[in-house]
Amino acid sequence: MQRIHNVTQLADLDDDAMARCYAYPRQLDRPWVRANFVSSIDGAFTVDGVSAGLGTDADHRVFVLLRELAEVIVVGAGTARAEDYGGAHPDPARRRAHFQRGIGGSADGAPPPIAVVTASARLDPAARLFTDAEVAPLIITTAHADPDRVAALQEAGAQVEVAGAAAIMPAAVLRVLAERGWQRVLCEGGPHLFGQLAEADLVDELCLSTVPKLVGGAGGRISLSASGFDTPMSRKQLVLAEDGTVLARWARR
Ligand SMILES: NC(=O)c1ccc[n+]([C@@H]2O[C@H](COP(=O)([O-])OP(=O)(O)OC[C@H]3O[C@@H](n4cnc5c(N)ncnc54)[C@H](OP(=O)(O)O)[C@@H]3O)[C@@H](O)[C@H]2O)c1
């Protein structure tokens, strides 16, 4: 029987082994963009408009680990609004341990900030993004955004960066992050932001949890963009959970 490389049972991986599976590259001279999504086996990325209905313990374990490893978590405003995003609260000791191993995390254990990409700055200053965050969120917006809205977000504690006139080029998003010294980027979606990053060939890897459910519905898919593209990816690793969840890591060839 032919052995397939890089296929592991989740039950065989302790937390440190799991972290090694998802390590960011040690040396980086540019932002490394990792995206993370969950999908049903019939291709749905939401149930009733949010991803929570797709969650499994295995997917949650990866979700938590990827947040521990990242220097910044970037999302589109549609995701922040739909999922009522709060700040990330990873275990500080795990963050420090990842940093010491050179695979991610942070030296002082501080959590990664959430960066939200929004042309409109249409975010609620009373939302969890501002009230439930240990570090200030970063709002990456446009000159077109209503100045009163922008001021209200600053008042609520956000840092704000204007990075475009009416829309923001995907490369400009990464430039803003790199200027702050954040290179280990975790993009948690949604499909419009991810699709634009992928269309611009700026996605280095995709972590995709496929959960063993058929859910139907009229939901969309994880990547949406103005034009189609054809980016070959390599399967870097497959981790199989006992509950049937398939944790795949795909990297740009
Ligand atoms: N299954 C999963 O793993 C997963 C992961 C993430 C999200 N989701 C789901 O995805 C859905 C949201 O999808 P979505 O496509 O609407 O969300 P999205 O990509 O998160 O957000 C789209 C919004 O982001 C802003 N944006 C994106 N690209 C921009 C650019 N180049 N310049 C300026 N602003 C930009 C705009 O915000 P403004 O309108 O404020 O200008 C736009 O309306 C939710 O239902 C969520 O639950 C699922």
The ligand as an ORCA input file, in Angstrom:
! r2SCAN-3c Opt
* xyz 0 1
  N     -17.116     29.781      7.196
  C     -16.179     30.615      7.539
  O     -15.081     30.170      7.884
  C     -16.422     32.096      7.483
  C     -15.353     32.958      7.717
  C     -15.581     34.340      7.646
  C     -16.843     34.808      7.333
  N     -17.855     33.951      7.134
  C     -19.197     34.480      6.796
  O     -19.050     35.361      5.709
  C     -20.126     36.282      5.717
  C     -19.611     37.675      5.415
  O     -19.128     37.668      4.109
  P     -18.746     38.995      3.293
  O     -18.188     38.549      2.008
  O     -19.829     39.976      3.387
  O     -17.677     39.514      4.225
  P     -16.275     40.185      4.217
  O     -15.391     39.864      3.093
  O     -15.827     39.863      5.604
  O     -16.717     41.708      4.202
  C     -17.083     42.427      3.078
  C     -16.948     43.875      3.494
  O     -15.594     44.155      3.818
  C     -15.224     45.431      3.344
  N     -14.265     45.235      2.271
  C     -13.887     44.082      1.693
  N     -12.962     44.311      0.764
  C     -12.740     45.644      0.751
  C     -11.883     46.503      0.011
  N     -11.062     46.025     -0.926
  N     -11.919     47.825      0.274
  C     -12.729     48.301      1.227
  N     -13.563     47.560      1.962
  C     -13.562     46.243      1.723
  C     -16.512     46.087      2.877
  O     -17.015     46.673      4.073
  P     -18.000     47.952      4.140
  O     -19.321     47.437      3.628
  O     -18.055     48.288      5.584
  O     -17.416     49.028      3.301
  C     -17.331     44.893      2.434
  O     -18.713     45.136      2.440
  C     -20.776     36.176      7.067
  O     -22.002     35.494      6.913
  C     -19.801     35.328      7.868
  O     -20.468     34.557      8.818
  C     -17.680     32.593      7.185
*
